[in-house]
């Protein structure tokens, strides 16, 4: 008699982990998609709200980034304390509601306010999503799960211009926000049935809620500094309003940092910065984030204002850099050597700097030159982004013990978002200073991006240490593939 073996059905735990991964990847995709699709929709938004100053409208981008950055660290702690699934589902509902508020915005202030709230709900989603994945996945499958989660964010950057262009061209810019509502509703329905250990163990005496005062100080402080940089041209660079706003912002950020050093549940995980390699990684992310965000928003603005491209033409042109970034990110994700990662990081920064420097010359003139100029510059800049951003994510995670992985990734994202918000503020200030010569403004902006990227490259050159490669690096680099 021949014994017939049948494959056992997946265990409930395995099914639960797959559903958690699907939900987390989908939520991460939507959250990061909202960064790229708004860039492509920005010119259309500006045409609808003509009474708003261009510098004010950049808050549609930077408002999301500021809220997202300021709340990432406390959101992770909140999810661990109050329940990962509970916080994640509430954040998803909030993301859908705030997306709808963006879609129906009757004015620029309404849209900016809704974007700030949307960034806050996205910040709640991301760490809770990652925590769900880590809590439900077997140890031998952690690397693959994190790889899929990371790829979701990268995929959003690649398809963002195409999706955003198609939606704006067919239905108008409001569609880029409406699309979030049915996606979030479907994920809430899936997540409601998810069963997992919901809360992480908490130390006796530790507060359940992160430092609220520190969180508010960080958010308001970052926002004030960005506001001072953004509005400095209209207020006057040395005017009392500008100096007071920037000064107050810096004081609030300092307050948040001091409180975070002493509070048992800090708003900013400053204790992670005691690791020199990790601190340098965050500094590099901050500097490069400023150049990258400004470069990404400048692209659709340049194509619209200087070359007169349609939304679909702009989307196609911008997709070139996004695809290049995905390719180089995939290649970098398979590198395990700390020294090789450092070299790729420096290479990425220099590639980006060369692309931005090229864009600051007369090669980028009023005459469209798609194939001879834009395509190679896009491949160079996008490829550089893929190299450096992946290196920074890998080094940030591998610099810390496994139990601090989620906090480390969140802090690294926070550094990049804060830098990005400042970069958008500088973009607004530079373009506002050249109202009669937009091309000269773009050339100066791209030159500033090139210089900033060189500084990021110098910082990236310091990341490698002889003892940096450890057992965790293999897992983390495999996760990027």
C-alpha positions as CSV (number, residue, x, y, z in Angstrom):
1,X,0.0,0.0,0.0
2,X,1.5,3.3,-1.1
3,X,1.4,6.1,1.5
4,X,0.0,9.3,0.1
5,X,1.4,12.4,1.6
6,X,-0.7,15.6,1.6
7,X,0.6,19.0,2.2
8,X,-0.7,20.4,5.4
9,X,-2.7,23.6,5.2
10,X,-1.0,26.8,6.4
11,X,-1.4,27.2,10.2
12,X,-3.6,30.0,11.5
13,X,-0.5,31.8,12.7
14,X,1.1,31.6,9.2
15,X,-2.2,32.9,7.6
16,X,-2.3,35.7,10.1
17,X,1.3,36.7,9.4
18,X,0.5,36.8,5.6
19,X,-2.5,39.0,6.1
20,X,-0.6,41.3,8.4
21,X,2.2,41.6,5.8
22,X,-0.3,42.4,3.1
23,X,-2.0,45.0,5.2
24,X,1.3,46.6,6.3
25,X,2.7,46.7,2.7
26,X,-0.5,48.2,1.3
27,X,-0.7,50.9,4.0
28,X,3.0,51.7,3.5
29,X,2.5,51.9,-0.2
30,X,-0.5,54.4,0.2
31,X,1.3,56.5,2.7
32,X,4.4,57.0,0.6
33,X,2.4,57.2,-2.6
34,X,0.9,60.4,-1.2
35,X,4.3,62.0,-1.2
36,X,5.0,61.4,-4.9
37,X,1.5,61.9,-6.3
38,X,1.1,65.3,-4.7
39,X,4.3,66.4,-6.4
40,X,2.9,65.7,-9.8
41,X,-0.5,67.2,-8.9
42,X,1.1,70.4,-7.4
43,X,1.0,72.5,-10.6
44,X,-2.7,71.7,-11.0
45,X,-3.3,72.6,-7.3
46,X,-1.5,75.9,-7.8
47,X,-3.8,76.8,-10.8
48,X,-6.9,76.1,-8.7
49,X,-5.8,78.3,-5.8
50,X,-4.4,81.3,-7.6
51,X,-5.0,83.6,-4.6
52,X,-2.5,81.7,-2.5
53,X,1.1,82.7,-2.7
54,X,3.4,80.0,-4.2
55,X,5.4,79.9,-0.9
56,X,2.2,79.2,1.0
57,X,1.2,76.4,-1.3
58,X,4.4,74.5,-0.7
59,X,3.0,73.7,2.7
60,X,0.8,71.2,0.8
61,X,4.0,69.2,0.6
62,X,6.0,70.3,3.6
63,X,3.0,70.2,6.0
64,X,2.6,66.5,5.4
65,X,6.4,66.0,5.8
66,X,6.6,68.0,9.1
67,X,3.7,66.1,10.8
68,X,4.9,62.8,9.5
69,X,8.4,63.4,10.8
70,X,7.5,64.8,14.2
71,X,5.1,62.0,15.1
72,X,7.0,58.9,13.8
73,X,8.9,58.2,17.1
74,X,6.0,58.8,19.5
75,X,3.6,56.9,17.2
76,X,5.8,53.8,17.5
77,X,5.7,54.0,21.2
78,X,2.0,54.6,21.3
79,X,1.4,51.5,19.1
80,X,3.5,49.4,21.5
81,X,1.6,50.7,24.6
82,X,-2.0,51.0,23.4
83,X,-2.0,48.1,20.9
84,X,-0.5,47.8,17.5
85,X,-3.6,46.6,15.7
86,X,-5.8,49.2,17.5
87,X,-3.6,52.1,16.7
88,X,-3.1,50.9,13.1
89,X,-6.8,50.6,12.4
90,X,-7.6,54.0,14.0
91,X,-4.8,55.5,11.9
92,X,-6.1,53.9,8.7
93,X,-9.6,55.4,9.4
94,X,-8.0,58.7,10.1
95,X,-6.0,58.6,6.9
96,X,-9.2,57.9,4.9
97,X,-11.0,60.8,6.6
98,X,-8.2,63.3,6.2
99,X,-7.8,62.2,2.5
100,X,-11.4,63.0,2.0
101,X,-10.9,66.4,3.7
102,X,-8.1,67.1,1.2
103,X,-10.2,66.1,-1.7
104,X,-13.1,68.5,-0.8
105,X,-10.8,71.4,0.2
106,X,-12.5,74.7,-0.9
107,X,-9.3,76.8,-0.1
108,X,-5.6,76.5,0.2
109,X,-5.6,76.9,4.1
110,X,-8.1,74.0,4.3
111,X,-6.0,71.8,2.0
112,X,-2.8,72.6,4.0
113,X,-4.5,71.9,7.3
114,X,-5.9,68.6,6.0
115,X,-2.5,67.6,4.7
116,X,-1.0,68.2,8.1
117,X,-3.6,65.9,9.7
118,X,-3.0,63.4,6.9
119,X,0.7,63.4,7.6
120,X,-0.1,62.8,11.3
121,X,-2.2,59.8,10.6
122,X,0.4,58.4,8.1
123,X,3.0,58.7,10.9
124,X,0.7,56.6,13.1
125,X,0.3,54.0,10.4
126,X,3.9,53.3,9.5
127,X,5.5,52.1,12.8
128,X,2.3,50.3,13.8
129,X,2.3,48.5,10.4
130,X,6.0,47.4,10.9
131,X,5.3,46.3,14.4
132,X,2.4,44.2,13.2
133,X,4.7,42.5,10.7
134,X,7.4,41.8,13.3
135,X,4.9,40.6,15.9
136,X,3.2,38.0,13.6
137,X,6.1,36.8,11.5
138,X,8.2,33.7,12.4
139,X,11.9,34.6,13.0
140,X,13.1,32.7,9.9
141,X,10.9,34.8,7.7
142,X,11.6,38.2,9.2
143,X,14.1,39.1,6.5
144,X,11.7,38.4,3.6
145,X,8.8,40.2,5.4
146,X,10.9,43.3,5.9
147,X,12.1,43.1,2.3
148,X,8.5,43.1,1.1
149,X,7.6,46.0,3.5
150,X,10.5,48.1,2.3
151,X,9.8,47.3,-1.4
152,X,6.2,48.7,-1.0
153,X,7.6,52.2,-0.2
154,X,10.0,52.0,-3.2
155,X,7.3,50.8,-5.5
156,X,5.1,53.8,-4.5
157,X,7.9,56.1,-5.6
158,X,8.2,54.3,-9.0
159,X,4.5,54.2,-9.9
160,X,3.5,57.5,-8.1
161,X,4.1,59.8,-11.1
162,X,2.2,57.5,-13.5
163,X,-0.7,57.0,-11.1
164,X,-0.8,60.7,-10.2
165,X,-0.5,61.8,-13.8
166,X,-3.4,59.6,-14.9
167,X,-5.7,60.6,-12.1
168,X,-5.0,64.3,-12.5
169,X,-5.4,64.2,-16.3
170,X,-8.6,62.2,-16.1
171,X,-10.4,63.5,-13.0
172,X,-8.4,66.5,-11.6
173,X,-6.0,66.8,-8.7
174,X,-8.7,65.9,-6.1
175,X,-8.7,62.4,-7.3
176,X,-5.2,61.7,-5.9
177,X,-6.8,62.0,-2.5
178,X,-10.1,60.3,-3.2
179,X,-8.4,57.1,-4.3
180,X,-7.1,56.6,-0.7
181,X,-10.6,56.2,0.7
182,X,-11.6,52.9,-0.8
183,X,-8.1,51.5,-0.3
184,X,-8.1,52.4,3.4
185,X,-11.7,51.0,3.8
186,X,-10.6,47.6,2.3
187,X,-7.5,47.5,4.6
188,X,-9.7,48.3,7.7
189,X,-12.0,45.4,6.8
190,X,-9.0,43.1,6.5
191,X,-7.3,44.3,9.6
192,X,-10.5,44.0,11.8
193,X,-10.2,40.3,11.6
194,X,-6.5,40.1,12.3
195,X,-5.6,38.3,15.5
196,X,-2.2,39.0,17.0
197,X,-0.5,39.8,20.2
198,X,-1.5,43.5,20.2
199,X,0.7,45.2,22.7
200,X,4.3,44.9,23.6
201,X,5.4,44.3,27.2
202,X,5.8,47.6,29.0
203,X,8.2,48.3,31.9
204,X,6.6,48.7,35.3
205,X,6.0,52.4,36.0
206,X,6.6,53.5,32.4
207,X,3.9,55.8,31.0
208,X,1.5,54.3,28.4
209,X,1.5,57.5,26.3
210,X,4.6,59.2,24.9
211,X,5.6,62.7,26.1
212,X,2.8,64.9,24.7
213,X,4.5,68.2,25.6
214,X,7.7,67.0,23.9
215,X,5.8,65.8,20.8
216,X,4.0,69.2,20.5
217,X,7.3,71.1,21.0
218,X,9.0,69.0,18.3
219,X,6.1,69.4,15.8
220,X,5.6,73.1,16.4
221,X,9.4,73.8,16.4
222,X,10.0,72.0,13.2
223,X,7.0,73.7,11.6
224,X,8.2,77.1,12.8
225,X,11.7,76.7,11.4
226,X,10.2,75.6,8.0
227,X,7.8,78.5,8.1
228,X,10.5,81.0,8.7
229,X,12.6,79.6,5.8
230,X,9.6,79.3,3.5
231,X,8.1,82.8,4.1
232,X,11.4,84.6,4.6
233,X,11.4,86.0,1.2
234,X,8.0,87.7,1.6
235,X,8.6,88.7,5.2
236,X,12.2,89.8,4.6
237,X,15.2,87.6,5.5
238,X,16.2,89.7,8.4
239,X,12.7,90.9,9.4
240,X,11.6,90.5,13.0
241,X,8.8,88.1,11.9
242,X,11.4,85.8,10.2
243,X,13.9,85.9,13.0
244,X,11.3,85.4,15.7
245,X,9.7,82.5,13.9
246,X,13.0,80.7,13.2
247,X,14.3,81.5,16.7
248,X,11.1,80.3,18.4
249,X,11.2,77.1,16.3
250,X,14.8,76.4,17.3
251,X,14.0,76.9,21.0
252,X,11.0,74.6,20.8
253,X,13.1,71.9,19.1
254,X,15.7,72.3,21.8
255,X,13.0,71.9,24.5
256,X,11.8,68.7,22.8
257,X,15.4,67.3,22.8
258,X,16.0,68.2,26.4
259,X,12.7,66.6,27.5
260,X,13.5,63.6,25.4
261,X,16.7,63.0,27.3
262,X,14.9,62.9,30.6
263,X,11.4,61.6,29.9
264,X,10.8,57.8,30.3
265,X,8.7,57.8,27.1
266,X,10.4,60.5,25.0
267,X,9.0,62.1,21.9
268,X,12.4,61.7,20.1
269,X,14.5,58.6,20.7
270,X,17.7,60.6,21.4
271,X,19.2,57.7,23.2
272,X,19.8,56.0,19.8
273,X,22.2,58.9,18.9
274,X,24.7,57.6,21.4
275,X,25.7,55.2,18.6
276,X,28.1,57.3,16.5
277,X,27.5,55.4,13.3
278,X,23.8,55.6,13.6
279,X,24.0,59.4,14.5
280,X,26.1,60.0,11.4
281,X,23.5,58.1,9.3
282,X,20.7,60.3,10.6
283,X,22.8,63.4,9.8
284,X,23.3,62.2,6.3
285,X,19.6,61.4,5.9
286,X,18.7,64.9,7.1
287,X,21.1,66.7,4.7
288,X,20.3,64.5,1.7
289,X,16.6,64.7,2.5
290,X,16.7,68.5,2.0
291,X,18.3,68.1,-1.5
292,X,16.1,65.1,-2.5
293,X,12.7,66.6,-1.6
294,X,13.6,69.9,-3.3
295,X,14.7,68.1,-6.4
296,X,11.6,65.9,-6.5
297,X,9.2,68.9,-6.3
298,X,11.3,71.0,-8.6
299,X,10.9,68.4,-11.4
300,X,7.1,68.8,-12.1
301,X,7.3,72.5,-11.5
302,X,10.1,72.9,-14.1
303,X,8.3,70.7,-16.6
304,X,5.1,72.7,-16.2
305,X,6.4,76.3,-16.0
306,X,9.4,76.1,-18.3
307,X,8.8,73.4,-20.8
308,X,5.0,73.6,-20.8
309,X,4.5,69.8,-20.4
310,X,1.1,68.4,-19.8
311,X,0.4,66.3,-16.7
312,X,0.8,63.0,-18.5
313,X,4.0,64.2,-20.2
314,X,5.4,65.3,-16.9
315,X,4.4,61.9,-15.3
316,X,6.2,60.0,-18.0
317,X,9.3,62.2,-17.7
318,X,9.4,61.8,-13.9
319,X,9.0,58.1,-14.1
320,X,12.5,57.7,-15.6
321,X,14.2,58.8,-12.4
322,X,11.8,56.8,-10.3
323,X,12.6,53.6,-12.2
324,X,16.3,54.2,-12.0
325,X,16.0,54.6,-8.2
326,X,14.2,51.3,-7.9
327,X,16.9,49.5,-10.0
328,X,19.8,50.9,-8.0
329,X,18.0,50.3,-4.7
330,X,17.5,46.6,-5.6
331,X,21.2,46.3,-6.5
332,X,22.3,48.0,-3.2
333,X,20.0,45.8,-1.2
334,X,22.1,42.8,-2.1
335,X,25.3,44.3,-0.8
336,X,26.4,43.0,2.6
337,X,29.9,44.6,3.1
338,X,30.0,47.8,5.2
339,X,32.8,49.3,3.1
340,X,30.9,48.5,-0.1
341,X,27.8,50.2,1.2
342,X,29.8,53.3,2.1
343,X,31.2,53.4,-1.4
344,X,27.8,53.0,-3.0
345,X,26.4,55.7,-0.7
346,X,29.2,58.2,-1.7
347,X,28.6,57.2,-5.4
348,X,24.9,57.8,-5.0
349,X,25.4,61.3,-3.5
350,X,27.9,62.2,-6.3
351,X,25.6,60.9,-9.0
352,X,22.7,63.0,-7.6
353,X,25.0,66.0,-7.3
354,X,26.1,65.7,-10.9
355,X,22.5,65.5,-12.1
356,X,21.5,68.6,-10.1
357,X,24.6,70.5,-11.2
358,X,23.8,69.7,-14.8
359,X,20.2,70.9,-14.3
360,X,21.7,74.2,-13.0
361,X,23.3,75.0,-16.4
362,X,22.0,76.3,-19.7
363,X,21.6,72.7,-20.8
364,X,18.2,73.0,-19.0
365,X,17.0,75.9,-21.0
366,X,13.5,77.1,-22.1
367,X,13.8,74.7,-25.1
368,X,12.6,71.1,-24.2
369,X,15.4,68.6,-24.5
370,X,13.9,65.4,-23.2
371,X,16.1,62.6,-24.6
372,X,19.5,64.5,-24.7
373,X,19.2,66.1,-21.3
374,X,16.2,65.2,-19.1
375,X,16.5,61.4,-19.5
376,X,20.2,61.0,-18.7
377,X,20.0,63.5,-15.9
378,X,16.9,61.7,-14.5
379,X,18.7,58.3,-14.6
380,X,21.8,59.9,-12.9
381,X,19.7,61.6,-10.2
382,X,17.2,58.8,-9.6
383,X,19.9,56.2,-9.6
384,X,21.9,58.2,-7.0
385,X,18.8,58.4,-4.8
386,X,18.3,54.6,-5.0
387,X,21.9,54.0,-4.0
388,X,22.1,56.5,-1.1
389,X,18.6,56.1,0.4
390,X,19.0,52.3,0.5
391,X,22.5,52.5,2.0
392,X,21.2,54.8,4.7
393,X,18.3,52.6,5.6
394,X,20.5,49.5,5.8
395,X,23.2,51.1,7.8
396,X,20.7,52.7,10.2
397,X,19.1,49.4,11.0
398,X,22.4,47.4,11.1
399,X,23.9,49.9,13.5
400,X,21.5,49.0,16.2
401,X,20.5,45.8,18.1
402,X,17.5,43.9,16.7
403,X,15.1,45.1,19.5
404,X,15.7,48.7,18.4
405,X,15.2,48.1,14.7
406,X,11.7,49.6,14.4
407,X,12.7,52.7,16.4
408,X,15.9,53.1,14.4
409,X,14.1,52.9,11.0
410,X,11.5,55.4,12.3
411,X,14.2,57.9,13.5
412,X,16.0,57.6,10.2
413,X,12.7,58.3,8.3
414,X,12.1,61.3,10.6
415,X,15.5,62.8,9.9
416,X,14.9,62.5,6.1
417,X,11.4,64.0,6.4
418,X,12.6,67.0,8.5
419,X,15.4,67.7,6.1
420,X,12.9,67.3,3.2
421,X,10.5,69.8,4.8
422,X,13.4,72.3,5.1
423,X,14.4,71.6,1.5
424,X,10.9,72.4,0.2
425,X,11.0,75.6,2.3
426,X,14.3,76.6,0.6
427,X,12.8,75.8,-2.8
428,X,9.9,78.1,-2.1
429,X,12.2,80.9,-0.9
430,X,14.5,80.6,-4.0
431,X,11.7,80.5,-6.5
432,X,9.9,83.4,-4.8
433,X,13.1,85.5,-5.1
434,X,13.0,85.2,-8.9
435,X,9.4,86.1,-9.8
436,X,10.4,87.6,-13.2
437,X,12.9,84.9,-14.2
438,X,11.7,81.5,-13.3
439,X,14.5,79.7,-15.2
440,X,17.2,81.5,-13.2
441,X,15.4,80.5,-10.0
442,X,15.4,76.8,-11.0
443,X,19.0,77.0,-12.0
444,X,19.9,78.4,-8.5
445,X,17.7,75.8,-6.8
446,X,19.4,72.9,-8.6
447,X,22.8,74.3,-7.8
448,X,21.8,74.4,-4.1
449,X,20.7,70.8,-4.4
450,X,24.1,69.9,-5.9
451,X,26.0,71.5,-3.1
452,X,23.8,69.9,-0.4
453,X,24.3,66.5,-2.0
454,X,28.1,66.9,-2.0
455,X,27.8,67.6,1.8
456,X,25.7,64.4,2.1
457,X,28.4,62.5,0.2
458,X,31.1,63.7,2.6
459,X,29.0,62.5,5.5
460,X,28.3,59.2,3.8
461,X,32.1,58.6,3.4
462,X,32.4,58.5,7.2
463,X,29.8,55.7,7.7
464,X,31.9,52.6,7.4
465,X,33.7,51.2,10.5
466,X,35.8,48.1,10.8
467,X,33.4,46.6,13.3
468,X,30.2,47.7,11.6
469,X,29.5,44.5,9.8
470,X,27.7,42.2,12.2
471,X,25.4,39.3,12.1
472,X,22.4,41.6,11.8
473,X,23.7,43.1,8.5
474,X,23.1,39.9,6.6
475,X,19.4,39.9,7.6
476,X,18.9,43.5,6.9
477,X,20.6,43.6,3.5
478,X,18.7,40.5,2.4
479,X,15.5,42.2,3.5
480,X,16.1,44.9,0.9
481,X,16.2,42.4,-1.9
